[in-house]
Amino acid sequence: MNKNKYGPWVIVTGASSGIGKAFVEKIAAMGFNLIIVARNEDKLHQLKNSLIKHFQIGIKVLIADLTTEEGIHHVIKQTEALEVGLLINNAGREDSNHFLEINKKDHTQTIDLNIKAPLLLAHHFGTKMANRKRGGIINMSSIVAFQGVPYISNYAATKSYNLIFSEGLSAEFSKHNIDVLAVTPGFTATNLASVYDFKGTPFKPLEPSFVVTEALNALGKKRVVIPGGINKFLFLSGKFLFSRKLNTTSFGMVFKKVLRKIL
Ligand SMILES: NC(=O)c1ccc[n+]([C@@H]2O[C@H](COP(=O)([O-])OP(=O)(O)OC[C@H]3O[C@@H](n4cnc5c(N)ncnc54)[C@H](OP(=O)(O)O)[C@@H]3O)[C@@H](O)[C@H]2O)c1
């Protein structure tokens, strides 16, 4: 990834753990300055302290709840003076259960974090990138984005938004020299996936660092990247062999199995 192509600062939402933290670690080693955003102040400061020991880069910590207007406003205000060349819309939340067992507030927060925040941040930073005629946006989607999935119906629909949003923006923003990428991993070993029990299934969660390497390698070359062989297989068989209904049924069987302690 080239600094001249994007710009000196990269903003990563959901940087305190999992895939977001792995993005930060990889991008710090490339010499970019970083704006790291999440709610957990301790974890972000620990991450900053460990990075500045190894890399001579600027790191700005922003504590923000991105489900709130104040959180989004704080990010926008605190980055005004910085040239953000790459926006990584990674923060995300998932509730896994029977749809009616999840309360409306949690469902709504998932929409605010997974849909509204990436939309508002892409609009804000995208405007500045378009004016500078360079930039990049990575949106974290998921393999569940390609069909409806029981027990994570709302979450899968938000990830579908991330995918469709990225595809449209990618085509629209090419005239501004802004690369847009959707990343669609399957199960990845992070806090978000800690509710799943993979015993008795063929699934082995991906490592966050693998997902990040695939994403950064694909940026500027593809609109959508599917990390992991099993996920590519699921996508291709879903597209060419099965009906959408059968895809939803088979994903439902997988989630019923891995969520058997909750359902
Ligand atoms: N793990 C998987 O199997 C998997 C598969 C496909 C796609 N994904 C996607 O990958 C992305 C990263 O998830 P992950 O797996 O790395 O999970 P994770 O370890 O739980 O990380 C989620 C990140 O989002 C932040 N976050 C949560 N709520 C927030 C809020 N209200 N405001 C600001 N930040 C918030 C968390 O930080 P704080 O708690 O400190 O705020 C954390 O840094 C998500 O978009 C997810 O949908 C994950």
The ligand as a Gaussian input file, in Angstrom:
#p B3LYP/6-31G(d) Opt

LIG

0 1
 N      -15.306000     -12.271000      13.605000
 C      -15.982000     -12.724000      12.566000
 O      -16.286000     -13.943000      12.459000
 C      -16.368000     -11.769000      11.449000
 C      -16.746000     -12.318000      10.219000
 C      -17.108000     -11.464000       9.198000
 C      -17.090000     -10.095000       9.385000
 N      -16.727000      -9.585000      10.589000
 C      -16.755000      -8.114000      10.741000
 O      -15.471000      -7.662000      11.154000
 C      -15.607000      -6.425000      11.837000
 C      -14.746000      -6.438000      13.084000
 O      -15.267000      -7.367000      14.018000
 P      -14.366000      -8.364000      14.877000
 O      -14.714000      -9.732000      14.441000
 O      -12.954000      -7.917000      14.855000
 O      -15.037000      -8.185000      16.307000
 P      -14.526000      -7.549000      17.673000
 O      -13.221000      -8.112000      18.085000
 O      -15.691000      -7.681000      18.591000
 O      -14.292000      -6.019000      17.294000
 C      -15.341000      -5.097000      17.180000
 C      -14.751000      -3.718000      17.286000
 O      -15.825000      -2.762000      17.147000
 C      -15.758000      -1.851000      18.237000
 N      -17.099000      -1.387000      18.597000
 C      -18.140000      -2.138000      19.023000
 N      -19.192000      -1.347000      19.309000
 C      -18.780000      -0.061000      19.053000
 C      -19.395000       1.210000      19.167000
 N      -20.667000       1.327000      19.596000
 N      -18.701000       2.320000      18.830000
 C      -17.411000       2.207000      18.402000
 N      -16.776000       1.031000      18.262000
 C      -17.449000      -0.080000      18.591000
 C      -15.141000      -2.648000      19.389000
 O      -14.482000      -1.795000      20.314000
 P      -15.074000      -1.254000      21.707000
 O      -15.829000      -2.372000      22.343000
 O      -13.832000      -0.834000      22.427000
 O      -15.934000      -0.085000      21.326000
 C      -14.095000      -3.481000      18.635000
 O      -12.924000      -2.714000      18.478000
 C      -17.108000      -6.244000      12.096000
 O      -17.623000      -5.297000      11.183000
 C      -17.689000      -7.611000      11.819000
 O      -19.026000      -7.530000      11.363000
 C      -16.346000     -10.383000      11.620000

